[in-house]
């Protein structure tokens, strides 16, 4: 266990995380009259994958038939796992909410004489959300990584504890409700903005008894120059070449995303792949610097012309960031199955709106905004109704990497990262899944997880790093268990040994558990425990 | 990776220590921030954006801080360039915002994908 924190801060609502979902949750909770504390591992403004990006939000005007059509079009692509009512909810909430940022974000023209609201640039968006939240009275604590949840004796959530890294001391916050908005897990692939997205919130929640859903839908990659992950805007028209200058036969992106990724991954397994952007839209060549300056820097600083010179590319794993899985949403208020614990953004499953697919940028941002707003408001309502229980005794829920079951002899788990990455985002293991490959991955990941659970403990900032690795090992276990249990191919979950969809498995798949990982289809009573061959 | 902190420009405000989301920088003695955990740098350039003195330079490689010398970075005009490109170093010109082209992101992305799709279809026809 981490060192006992000093006198805890008291709040109605505690938000854990510092990206767009966390900020929208904080703003909504404060707007509902709650006293809100937000703790982030890094800095609210630069943390997470939104800050380095430029999210477009799902934007459909409330005109007759228009939203219904948009929902039907997306529902047809969800492989049966999305929910029309949730889709309608995120369209409406996004439409109403985004313009409220006008005092903080410099919305500009849409090229047609109107205001462009739906797309926002990451650094300016996150800076605006920070200011908006501050003006609403939210207490923002940067550099306050959370390590574990605090629980009342009845199992409901009582707050969280962690390490304040600049002060070099423990912290604790007692709250009537907690919103987890800690992002997805990209397994430290190097994906831009995702270094801190190690699945911490998923581990904290499962330790408190929550379940996950859709973890098998975690196969997504982002194309970037091999030396520096960027946003993907410049590369959509790319041609690809091998080392000898032979053009590769790569199906186009978007329309056939899986074929595109598989062709690139296959070529990359053989050797370096070079991209050539001479075909890129003329307007992009002229305006990229003005639209997305950070995409140019990695080239200019190497003395390369992005649109003239061929350059090596790589696929950066996105795990559950652009993948879909996350904490199971148990009700209309984005509550998890743990009393007082809510989930938002990429830490929650996005299946409700995207099904077995990624959802693409627009749906994802609308989900992050809306689930944040809903979770924040619901958490505030609960906290204000139930009143303070700040003097009740609490227990610390953290275990893996915090409270070893055997001798504490491991304070650094970086040695396991490579095997965790190989099992989850290794090209062959992820894009061509099979029972055999998954079982092999499970053995490797199980061994890493057991070692951390039995022996892991560290102090200070090292405990944060150890806990991040504990979380990545845990997420890997749940991903592999779900991918093994979903004995079919559906959406981004592609099994070469079961290449087609099985109508009997058109149901969300839940996964959870620590010592024993379990899976259960939502439409079934039967829970299976995962057996790992020794 | 963060490669250079120019001490002659640094004001010691330590905004970069706060802004770095991955704990790369620590408060240094005498005000100049200390690169304490370079292995945690994700090359996101956010420290440059938040450095109002343009005193930080991030080398373009995610796993190499040594590819560009301080002199070369300055000579190439790359120090402070990103913040300038974002427009964070100045008020926008009157009648035009720093984000006036941002609406084009989606259309240009789709146009790129369409170019790739048309080219692929043409190639497939040639093969048949």
Interface residues (C-beta under 8 A of the other chain):
Chain A: X18 X41 X42 X43 X45 X46 X47 X48 X51 X52 X54 X56 X106 X107 X108 X109 X110 X111 X116 X119 X120 X121 X123 X124 X142 X143 X165 X166 X190 X192 X193 X194 X195 X196 X227 X228 X229 X232 X233 X234 X235 X236 X237 X238 X239 X249 X250 X251 X252 X253 X254 X255 X279 X280 X281 X283 X284 X287 X289 X290 X291 X292 X293 X294 X296 X297 X298 X299 X300 X301 X302 X461
Chain B: X17 X18 X19 X20 X21 X22 X23 X27 X40 X42 X43 X44 X45 X46 X49 X50 X58 X59 X60 X61 X62 X63 X64 X67 X68 X73 X76 X78 X81 X82 X85 X86 X88 X92 X97 X98 X99 X100 X101 X102 X103 X104 X105 X106 X108 X109 X110 X111 X112 X113 X115 X116 X117 X119 X120 X123
